[in-house]
Amino acid sequence: MKTLIILSLILLSVKSFSNDSLDIKFSTACDSKNTQITLSVVGDILIHEALYEVVVRDSKHFSQIWKNAEGLFQKADFSIGNLEGPTAMGIDGNGRDHGDIGFVYDNNVYSGTNYSFNYHPRILSDLKNSGFDLVTTANNHTLDRDSIGIDKTILAAQAINFPTIGTRLSNDSNGEYFKIESINNVRVAFLGCTELLNEENDSKNQILRCYKNPEKILGIIKRLSSRADIDAIVVFTHWGIEYSHVPELIQREFARKYIEAGANVVVGSHPHVLQPWEKYVAANGREGLVIYSLGNFVAGQAGLDRKTGTVAYIGLSKKGNEKARIFGAGYTPTYRTGAVVYPIGGNGPVEVLKHTASMYGTKRRIEPSENLMQALCSP
């Protein structure tokens, strides 16, 4: 009964947030004569203490947590997530370097509790080997190992050719907060930013902020949009109120500003619960997609809404020399049981299906085994 009451309150909140249909559709045709690509995105990847300890005890590969869901993002052409926390080998919470202490959980160098996170850099190769192609590292835990933690995270990712966005090296004051990736000959710019930094000081200007000095990020989007060699722009935002299913007005305001500036897609994280999606049509008629929060993909938090996540999908179509446009969007729910994340199909837990449908409707839910392109092309 308690779960049903919570779901009813969530549904009422979402309805009050927008009159738009959650079963979104786009006017761009799914036309195989054009160049078409698919993206998958997930929300927070946050390895809390209980999960970390299971990994250390068992396989010593973080991928054991999400291996059952790998097929969800592997079927997309390009997959992205929010890696919440640094991967700074040997660095403790005071910024001291202990060197390589091995794959352990000591709650000093490697931690996942008390609002301080740091992961063994093996998580980067585990994500890459599982099918992820890029992560955003701009979030409120980015400075959990100070500036050196940002540097070590970026360098560890570079060492395995795994792109990161939203942060830059301390000695690179001209470094970009975005990456441009060629996906089946469609060039997509990925940009990351965060609202909060847990009251820590970004003294070396390594992290892109979503709201602070808004002209900075809007200028980046406008410059990317004006480039003839960039076909689409996806912005990853770490923002909003934790555990709230309703976006703040400032989230809606800035999401629309980003799309007006030239972004095609805005994907949010940080609330640790789902927030709705909506189609937004810019003044020039271009259709954009905003997903205000994808919730937790991996986290050790309790409760239905914090254990439920989604893998969201976006289809982009490029005709000739024109910019790419969205032709479809969809989602597949996920749910964590114990230390394992599972994909959820139509025969899955009713409460999970109702919860995700209250955010993203029912028509765009994609079965885990379903062909992705066919699903995104469906009317």
Buried (B, 14 or more C-beta within 10 A) or exposed (E): EEBEEBBEEBBEBBEEBBEEEBEBBBEBBBEEEBBBBBBBBBBBBBBBBEBBBBBBEEEBBBBBBBBBBBBBBEBBBBBBBBBBBBBBBBBBBEEEEEEEBEEEBEBBBBBBEEEBBBBBBBBBBBBBEBBBBBBBBBBBBBBBBBBBBBBBBBBBBEEEEBBBBBBBBBEEEEEBBBBBBEBEEBBBBBBBBBBBBEEBEBEBEBBBBBBBEBEEBBEBBBBBBEEEEBBBBBBBBBBBBEEBBBBBEEBBEBBBBBBBBBBBBBBBBBBBBBBBBBBBEBEEEBBBBBBBBBBBBBBBBEEBBBBBBBBBBBBBBBBEEEBBBBBBBBBBBBBBEEBBBBBBBEEBBEBBBBBBBBBBBEBBBBEBEBEBBEBBBBE
